């Protein structure tokens, strides 16, 4: 039962964080076409999950905390379902160039940042592998 509570709590917090980061990013860039808020959320989420993966590899995250962080918090925070819909909407609006940029940057930079987060956590723990 505790896992369900942790999932719900983490998901709620992640959802609120996603909303705050996304809306503030959209306000910062003041762009109506490109989905900057979702891109920033996806990229920061990728960095954070890579960093936490490194800590998890070193067995520094307890199972319940791992459930809260990985599934709950980051599950509520990252927005790849929104990413998919926004990319689809760009294609439907004839903004193919922006759709391609969104797909490439989100995926390539997201994966690179996950590696970066993993590398940072390993450096902090003094065990580069």
C-alpha positions as CSV (number, residue, x, y, z in Angstrom):
1,X,0.0,0.0,0.0
2,X,2.9,2.4,0.8
3,X,4.1,2.2,-2.9
4,X,0.7,3.4,-4.1
5,X,0.9,6.3,-1.8
6,X,4.4,7.1,-2.9
7,X,3.4,6.9,-6.5
8,X,0.4,9.2,-6.0
9,X,2.4,11.7,-4.0
10,X,5.3,11.7,-6.4
11,X,3.0,12.0,-9.4
12,X,1.2,14.9,-7.9
13,X,4.4,16.7,-7.1
14,X,5.9,15.9,-10.5
15,X,2.7,17.2,-12.3
16,X,2.8,20.5,-10.4
17,X,6.5,20.9,-11.1
18,X,5.9,20.1,-14.8
19,X,3.2,22.8,-14.9
20,X,5.4,25.4,-13.2
21,X,8.5,24.7,-15.4
22,X,6.5,24.5,-18.6
23,X,4.4,27.7,-18.1
24,X,7.4,29.7,-16.9
25,X,9.4,28.5,-19.9
26,X,6.6,29.5,-22.4
27,X,6.4,32.9,-20.7
28,X,10.2,33.3,-20.9
29,X,10.4,32.5,-24.6
30,X,7.0,34.0,-25.6
31,X,6.8,31.7,-28.6
32,X,3.4,30.7,-29.9
33,X,4.6,28.0,-32.3
34,X,7.5,26.0,-30.9
35,X,6.7,23.9,-27.7
36,X,9.5,25.3,-25.6
37,X,7.9,24.4,-22.3
38,X,7.6,20.7,-23.1
39,X,11.1,20.6,-24.6
40,X,12.6,22.1,-21.4
41,X,10.6,19.7,-19.2
42,X,11.7,16.6,-21.3
43,X,15.3,17.7,-21.3
44,X,15.6,18.4,-17.6
45,X,13.7,15.2,-16.8
46,X,16.2,13.3,-18.9
47,X,19.1,14.9,-17.1
48,X,17.5,14.2,-13.7
49,X,16.7,10.6,-14.5
50,X,20.2,9.9,-15.7
51,X,21.7,11.4,-12.5
52,X,19.4,9.3,-10.4
53,X,20.2,6.2,-12.4
54,X,23.8,6.7,-11.4
55,X,22.9,7.0,-7.8
56,X,20.7,3.9,-8.1
57,X,23.5,1.9,-9.6
58,X,25.5,2.6,-6.5
59,X,22.6,1.4,-4.4
60,X,22.2,4.9,-2.8
61,X,18.5,5.0,-3.4
62,X,16.2,2.8,-1.3
63,X,13.4,0.9,-3.1
64,X,10.6,3.0,-1.8
65,X,12.4,6.2,-2.6
66,X,13.2,4.8,-6.1
67,X,9.5,4.2,-6.7
68,X,8.7,7.7,-5.5
69,X,11.4,9.4,-7.7
70,X,11.5,7.3,-10.9
71,X,7.9,6.3,-11.3
72,X,6.0,8.9,-9.3
73,X,7.8,12.2,-9.5
74,X,9.5,11.9,-12.9
75,X,6.5,10.0,-14.3
76,X,4.4,13.0,-13.4
77,X,7.0,15.5,-14.5
78,X,8.1,14.3,-17.9
79,X,5.8,15.0,-20.8
80,X,6.5,12.7,-23.7
81,X,2.8,12.2,-24.2
82,X,2.4,16.0,-24.5
83,X,5.5,16.0,-26.7
84,X,3.8,13.5,-29.1
85,X,0.6,15.5,-29.3
86,X,2.4,18.8,-29.8
87,X,4.5,17.3,-32.5
88,X,1.4,15.9,-34.2
89,X,-0.2,19.3,-34.0
90,X,2.8,20.9,-35.6
91,X,2.6,18.4,-38.5
92,X,-1.1,19.0,-38.8
93,X,-0.5,22.8,-38.9
94,X,2.0,22.3,-41.7
95,X,4.9,23.2,-39.5
96,X,7.0,20.2,-40.5
97,X,10.3,22.0,-39.9
98,X,9.4,22.7,-36.3
99,X,8.1,19.2,-35.8
100,X,11.3,17.7,-37.0
101,X,13.4,20.0,-34.9
102,X,11.3,19.1,-31.8
103,X,11.7,15.4,-32.4
104,X,15.4,15.5,-33.0
105,X,16.3,17.9,-30.2
106,X,14.0,16.2,-27.7
107,X,15.3,12.7,-28.4
108,X,19.0,13.3,-29.2
109,X,19.7,15.9,-26.6
110,X,17.4,14.1,-24.1
111,X,19.5,10.9,-24.4
112,X,22.7,12.9,-24.3
113,X,21.6,14.6,-21.1
114,X,20.6,11.3,-19.5
115,X,24.2,10.1,-20.2
116,X,25.4,13.5,-18.8
117,X,23.4,13.0,-15.6
118,X,24.8,9.5,-15.2
119,X,28.3,10.8,-15.7
120,X,27.8,13.7,-13.2
121,X,26.6,11.3,-10.5
122,X,29.5,9.0,-11.1
123,X,32.0,11.9,-10.9
124,X,30.3,13.0,-7.6
125,X,30.7,9.5,-6.2
126,X,34.3,9.2,-7.6
127,X,33.6,6.1,-9.7
128,X,33.8,6.8,-13.4
129,X,33.1,3.5,-15.3
